[in-house]
């Protein structure tokens, strides 16, 4: 069975780590312990995720006592779609509507399947939003929510 669009803990942690790095874009590197503490992500798991994000050129790292991570590109140049596809696979609720991870339907008539037809619309809506949304947008949303009275968000270092 193909992978479908369901954000796993790994995918959520990747976006949360990118949020912290995005909010600190332009500063020096952010220590992995800082990201781990702010986002309540186990450090070893976070290391794996950040290394995975390095492989697609989303983050870069510096080793050593003053080491850490930073975004490798401006936050407006990293789409949520690119990150989620890399971490999770397809942005489709069922694999028979995926452009990149297509698997033949098990239904009797794929061309006339009403479920497939609806799910294709769902996929297109998800792709449209995820392709248009960047790490910069995620950061802007965090800043907006932090200004609301009930919010207690602070991702700066």
N, C-alpha and C positions, 0 to 999 in steps of 0.2 A: 504494500500500500504506500502511495506517495506521501510526502510530507505536506501538511496543509497549514493554512494560516491560523495558528493559535500561538499566541505569544507565550513562550515558556519562561520560566524563571531566568534562564540564561539570556533570553532576548530582552526581558524587562531590565535585568541588571546591566546589560550592554547599553541600553538607552539611558539608564540612570547614571552610569559612568560617563557617557558622552555629555550628558547634561552638566555634570560638575565640571568637566573639562571645557565645555562650551562657555559656561559662566565665568571661567577663569582664563578664557582665550586672550592671548596677548601678554599674559603674565608669564612667569617662569613655569617650570614643570610643577605638577601637583603630585605629591607623594601618594603612593598607593594606599598607605595607612589612612590618609586623610579621606580619600574616596570611600574606603571601607567603613570608616567610622561614620561619615556623614550619611551614607546610604544604607548602612547596616548590611553590607555584603561581605560574606566570608572572604578573607584576604587571598587564600589559595585559589578559590573559584574566580575571584576578580582578576588575579594574575593570568589565568587561562583565557578569560574573556578579552582582556586588554591585548594579549598576544595575538588572539584571533583577529581583533580589530586592526592590529598592526599589519596583518597579512593583506588587508584590503586597502591599506594606506589611509585609514581614518585617524590613527593615532601614531605617535612616535614616542620613543622613550630615551631616557638618559640614565646610565648606570651609575652606581656609586653612592656615597654617603649623601650627596645632594641630588640624587637621582629621582626620577618620577616620570610622569606621562604628561603629554600635551596633545592637542589636536594637531594632526599633520597637515591639515588644510583648514581654510577658514570655515567656521561653522555653517555659513550659508551655502557651502559647496558639498555638504554631506547630507544626503537625503535619508529620511527614515526608511524608505523603501530599500535602498542599497544595503543598509545595515541589517534590517530584518530579513531580507532575502539571504544574505550571507549567513546569518546565525540560524534562521529557522527554515529556509527553503521558500516554497511557493507562497504568494500572497493570495491564494485561492482557498475558498472554504471546502471545495472538492477537487480532486486532481484532474477530473475530466474537463475543467474549465481553465486550467493553468496553461499559460503560454510557454513557460519554461520547464515545467515539471509534469507535462500532460501524461495521463494514463487513461487508457480506454475505459469507458463507462461499463458497468456491469448491467445497466438497465437494458431492456429489450430493444429500444430504438433511440439511440443517442441523439439523432437529429430532431426528434419530436419529444424529447423528455422535458416535461414542464419543470422538474426540479433543477435539471441542468440549466435550463433557460433562466430561471430566477437566480441561481447561484452565479451565473455568468455576470448578471447585473451587479450582484453583491461584490464580486471580484473587481469589476471595473470601478465601482465606487471606492473600494479600499485602495486600489492601485492609484486612482486619481488623487486621493488625499495623501497617501504615503509618498508619492513621487513629488508632490508640491510642498511637502513639509520637510524642513531642514532642522538641523541641530540648532541653528539660530532661532528658528520659530519656537522650538521647544524651550529654549532659554527665555525668550520673550514671554511665553506663556507662564513660565515659572515666576518671572518678575511680576507679572500682572497678578497672579494668584497670591504672591507673597504680600501684596499691598492690600488684599482684602482683610477685613477685621479678624476673621476666624482662622486665617492661615498663619502657620508658624514655620515657614520654610526659610532656611538660611543655608545656601550651598556655597557661599563664598568662603575663601580661606583667609 
